Amino acid sequence: IGDIETHDSLCAEIARVLGATVVSVDYRLAPEHPFPAASDDAMTAMRWLAATPMAVGHEITGLIPAGDSAGGNLAVVVSQALHGSLAVPIVAQWLIYPGVDLTASGGSMAEFADGHLLTEAGMRWFTEQYMASADLLHAHASPLHADLTGQPPAMVFTCGLDPLRDQGRAYAAKLIAAGVDVTYLEAAGQIHGCFTLRGAIPSTQGDLHACLAALRLMIGDTAAPALALAAE
């Protein structure tokens, strides 16, 4: 669910407000391409961008892995796997209502199991399609369980009515405990996927701009940032 077309207006708004080049990553999808195809594609895209920055038409001085939902998972995986190893540094990561623990149950997963767009049953189905027989605790599937020491600064955004809310909260808390610079925002009355529903939920525009303002402060004087966004 979600592709370059569904996220085109979001990417355009991010580029306009942040003043950054946005590279939208069209990664392979399950069930035709199960784990680890998506994470492999995300890392390949980031390595390509770091190695050939002029491919986007100008110099790049900093990279920002970003994504929403499953794309948030990929942004986390890319940051964990590639931070400190690229020719162009990862200067921040932007995690938008991310899924970071495929074993999660209870809490917000149970509280918002039905009636708020994303459902608990839907999450189970997505996990079955993506993981097949793979280990749900693999670091590239459930990155909440990884060692987060030395990770790049993070902007984490969650929604108050989202089954994935507690995962995002837990990831932000674990980053902070590991000494990582974190800006955390939660939109109390919003549902999962709200950033691509801005036409139907106008208040989400303010939430998006709050995230972008915080991200701009986080990256500081990075002259030519490039944000690589993976859709859910």
C-alpha positions as CSV (number, residue, x, y, z in Angstrom):
1,I,0.0,0.0,0.0
2,G,1.5,3.3,-1.0
3,D,3.8,4.2,-3.9
4,I,5.5,7.1,-5.6
5,E,2.2,8.4,-6.9
6,T,0.3,8.4,-3.6
7,H,3.1,10.3,-1.9
8,D,3.9,12.7,-4.7
9,S,2.1,15.7,-3.2
10,L,3.7,15.0,0.2
11,C,7.2,14.9,-1.3
12,A,6.5,18.1,-3.2
13,E,5.4,19.8,0.0
14,I,8.5,18.6,1.9
15,A,10.8,19.8,-0.9
16,R,9.1,23.2,-1.0
17,V,9.1,23.9,2.8
18,L,12.4,22.3,3.7
19,G,14.3,23.5,0.7
20,A,15.7,20.1,0.1
21,T,15.9,17.7,-2.8
22,V,13.5,14.8,-2.1
23,V,14.3,11.4,-3.7
24,S,11.2,9.1,-3.6
25,V,12.3,5.4,-3.5
26,D,10.2,2.9,-5.4
27,Y,11.1,-0.3,-3.5
28,R,9.9,-3.8,-4.3
29,L,6.7,-4.9,-2.5
30,A,5.6,-8.2,-0.9
31,P,4.2,-10.8,-1.4
32,E,5.9,-10.9,-4.8
33,H,9.1,-9.7,-3.2
34,P,9.2,-10.7,0.5
35,F,11.8,-9.7,3.1
36,P,14.5,-8.6,2.8
37,A,13.8,-7.1,-0.7
38,A,12.4,-3.8,0.5
39,S,15.2,-3.1,3.0
40,D,17.8,-4.2,0.4
41,D,16.3,-1.7,-2.1
42,A,16.3,1.1,0.4
43,M,19.9,0.6,1.3
44,T,20.9,0.3,-2.4
45,A,19.1,3.6,-3.1
46,M,20.9,5.4,-0.3
47,R,24.3,4.0,-1.3
48,W,23.6,5.2,-4.9
49,L,22.6,8.6,-3.7
50,A,25.7,9.0,-1.6
51,A,28.0,7.7,-4.3
52,T,26.6,9.7,-7.2
53,P,25.1,12.9,-5.7
54,M,25.3,14.8,-8.9
55,A,22.7,12.5,-10.3
56,V,20.1,14.7,-8.8
57,G,21.6,17.8,-10.5
58,H,23.6,19.3,-7.7
59,E,26.0,18.6,-4.8
60,I,24.6,16.9,-1.7
61,T,26.1,17.6,1.7
62,G,23.9,15.6,3.9
63,L,21.4,12.7,3.7
64,I,18.1,12.2,5.6
65,P,16.5,8.8,5.4
66,A,12.7,9.3,5.9
67,G,9.5,7.4,5.5
68,D,6.1,6.7,6.8
69,S,4.7,3.5,8.2
70,A,6.6,0.6,6.5
71,G,8.7,3.4,4.9
72,G,9.5,4.5,8.4
73,N,10.8,1.0,9.1
74,L,13.0,1.3,6.1
75,A,14.4,4.7,7.1
76,V,15.3,3.2,10.5
77,V,17.0,0.2,8.9
78,V,19.0,2.4,6.5
79,S,20.1,4.7,9.4
80,Q,21.1,1.7,11.5
81,A,23.0,-0.1,8.7
82,L,24.7,2.8,6.9
83,H,25.3,5.6,9.3
84,G,29.0,6.5,9.3
85,S,29.8,4.4,6.2
86,L,28.7,6.7,3.3
87,A,30.7,9.3,1.4
88,V,27.9,11.8,2.2
89,P,26.9,11.7,5.8
90,I,23.4,10.8,7.2
91,V,22.7,14.0,9.1
92,A,19.2,13.1,10.5
93,Q,16.5,10.5,10.1
94,W,12.7,11.3,9.9
95,L,10.5,8.5,11.1
96,I,6.8,9.1,10.4
97,Y,4.4,6.8,12.4
98,P,7.0,4.0,11.9
99,G,6.5,0.3,12.3
100,V,9.6,-0.9,14.2
101,D,8.4,-4.1,15.9
102,L,6.6,-6.9,14.0
103,T,6.1,-8.8,17.2
104,A,4.1,-6.0,18.9
105,S,0.8,-6.7,20.6
106,G,-1.3,-5.1,23.3
107,G,-1.1,-1.4,24.1
108,S,-2.1,0.8,21.2
109,M,-2.2,-2.2,18.9
110,A,-5.1,-3.5,20.9
111,E,-6.6,-0.1,21.8
112,F,-7.0,0.9,18.2
113,A,-7.4,-2.6,16.7
114,D,-10.3,-1.5,14.6
115,G,-12.0,1.7,13.3
116,H,-9.0,3.9,12.7
117,L,-7.9,3.0,9.1
118,L,-5.0,0.7,10.0
119,T,-6.2,-2.3,11.9
120,E,-4.5,-5.0,14.0
121,A,-5.8,-7.7,11.6
122,G,-4.4,-5.6,8.7
123,M,-1.0,-5.5,10.4
124,R,-1.0,-9.3,10.9
125,W,-1.8,-9.7,7.2
126,F,1.0,-7.3,6.1
127,T,3.5,-9.1,8.3
128,E,2.5,-12.5,6.9
129,Q,2.9,-11.3,3.3
130,Y,6.2,-9.5,3.9
131,M,8.0,-11.9,6.2
132,A,6.8,-15.3,5.0
133,S,9.0,-17.7,7.1
134,A,11.7,-15.1,8.0
135,D,12.6,-14.2,11.6
136,L,10.3,-11.5,12.9
137,L,13.1,-10.3,15.2
138,H,15.6,-9.8,12.5
139,A,17.2,-6.4,12.9
140,H,16.0,-5.3,9.4
141,A,12.4,-6.3,10.2
142,S,12.0,-5.3,13.9
143,P,14.7,-2.6,14.4
144,L,13.4,-1.6,17.8
145,H,15.4,-4.5,19.2
146,A,18.7,-3.4,17.8
147,D,21.5,-1.5,19.6
148,L,20.8,2.2,18.9
149,T,24.1,3.6,20.2
150,G,25.6,6.2,17.8
151,Q,22.6,6.6,15.6
152,P,22.0,9.9,13.8
153,P,19.6,12.6,15.2
154,A,16.0,11.6,14.8
155,M,12.7,13.3,14.2
156,V,10.0,10.9,15.3
157,F,6.3,11.6,14.6
158,T,3.4,9.5,15.9
159,C,-0.4,9.7,15.9
160,G,-2.5,9.3,19.0
161,L,-5.1,7.0,17.4
162,D,-2.6,4.7,15.6
163,P,-2.1,1.0,16.3
164,L,1.6,1.7,15.8
165,R,1.7,4.6,18.2
166,D,3.4,2.7,21.1
167,Q,6.2,1.4,18.7
168,G,7.1,4.9,17.7
169,R,7.1,6.1,21.3
170,A,9.2,3.1,22.4
171,Y,11.7,3.8,19.6
172,A,12.1,7.4,20.4
173,A,12.6,6.6,24.1
174,K,15.2,3.9,23.3
175,L,17.1,6.4,21.1
176,I,17.1,9.0,23.9
177,A,18.3,6.3,26.3
178,A,21.1,5.6,23.9
179,G,22.2,9.3,23.9
180,V,20.8,10.1,20.5
181,D,19.4,13.6,19.8
182,V,15.6,13.1,19.3
183,T,12.8,15.5,18.6
184,Y,9.5,13.7,19.3
185,L,6.1,15.0,18.2
186,E,2.7,13.3,18.6
187,A,-0.6,14.4,17.1
188,A,-3.1,13.4,19.7
189,G,-6.2,13.1,17.5
190,Q,-4.7,11.9,14.2
191,I,-4.8,8.5,12.6
192,H,-2.2,6.4,10.8
193,G,-1.4,7.6,7.3
194,C,-2.6,11.2,8.1
195,F,0.2,12.9,6.1
196,T,-1.2,11.5,2.8
197,L,-4.8,12.5,3.9
198,R,-4.2,16.2,4.3
199,G,-7.0,17.0,1.8
200,A,-9.5,15.2,4.1
201,I,-7.9,16.2,7.4
202,P,-6.7,19.8,7.0
203,S,-5.2,20.0,10.5
204,T,-2.6,17.5,9.4
205,Q,-1.0,20.2,7.4
206,G,0.0,21.9,10.6
207,D,1.4,18.7,12.0
208,L,3.5,18.2,8.8
209,H,4.9,21.8,9.0
210,A,5.7,21.3,12.7
211,C,7.8,18.3,11.8
212,L,9.5,20.2,9.0
213,A,10.3,23.1,11.3
214,A,11.9,20.8,13.8
215,L,13.8,18.9,11.1
216,R,15.2,22.2,9.8
217,L,16.5,23.1,13.2
218,M,18.0,19.6,13.6
219,I,20.0,19.7,10.3
220,G,21.1,23.3,11.0
221,D,23.5,24.7,8.4
222,T,23.6,21.6,6.2
223,A,23.8,23.5,2.9
224,A,22.4,21.0,0.4
225,P,20.4,18.3,2.1
226,A,18.7,15.4,0.2
227,L,15.8,13.6,1.8
228,A,15.3,10.0,0.6
229,L,11.6,9.1,1.4
230,A,10.2,5.5,1.3
231,A,6.4,5.4,1.1
232,E,4.4,3.1,3.3
